[in-house]
Amino acid sequence: MARTVIDLDDAQLEAAARELGTKTKVDTVNAALAFVAERRRRAEVFDDPFVWGSPDLADPEVRAAARR
């Protein structure tokens, strides 16, 4: 694991900690990074029409409407 010194917005860090249920800055930042990475992975899976087994989902307009 890399050690990095960064400036953080204290108010945003506190809001993220409340949302994520974390207690420390390190835990909050790591949980937020994991959340974003997992969200991206889920979005990529969603974009694969074969996962859903429906030929309609190969249509970008149908997929875009499904996300709303």
N, C-alpha and C positions, 0 to 999 in steps of 0.2 A: 504494500500500500504506500502511496506517495504522500509525503508531507508537503503541504502547500500553504503559504500565507496569503490570505485574501481579505479584502474589506467586505463586510456584510452589512446590509441594511438591518438594523436591530429590530425595527418594527415588523419587517417581513419575516425575519427569522423567528420571532416570537409567534407570529400568526401561523407560520408553517409548523412550528413545534406543537401548538395547540391542535391543529388539524391532524397532524401525524401521530400525536400522542407521545412525542419524544421529550426527553429531559435535558439532553446536552446539545451543544452546538454541533459536535461531531455526529451524533446520532441523527440530528435533524437534517443536516446536509446530506449524509449518506442515505437516509430514508427518502429524501426528496429526489435524489439522483436515481435511486432504485425505482421510485414511482414513475418518473418520466421515462426511464428506459423500458419498463414493463408496459407502459401505455403505448409506446412506439411499437413494441413487439406485438401487442394485441391489435393495433391498427393495421400492421402489415399482414397479420393472419386474416383479419377481416377483409382485406383487399384481395385475398386469394379466393376466387369464386368456386374453386374445386373443393375448398374446405366446407362450403355450405351446400354443395351438390346441386346448385340451381343454375341452369344456363342463363337465366335472367341476370344473375349477379356478375356475369361477364360484361354487362353493359355498364359503362361508367356513370351514365345518368341514373340508372336504377340504384347503383351503389351510393351515389351522392344523395339521393332522396332518402335512402334508408338511414343515413347518418343523422338526419334532422330530428 
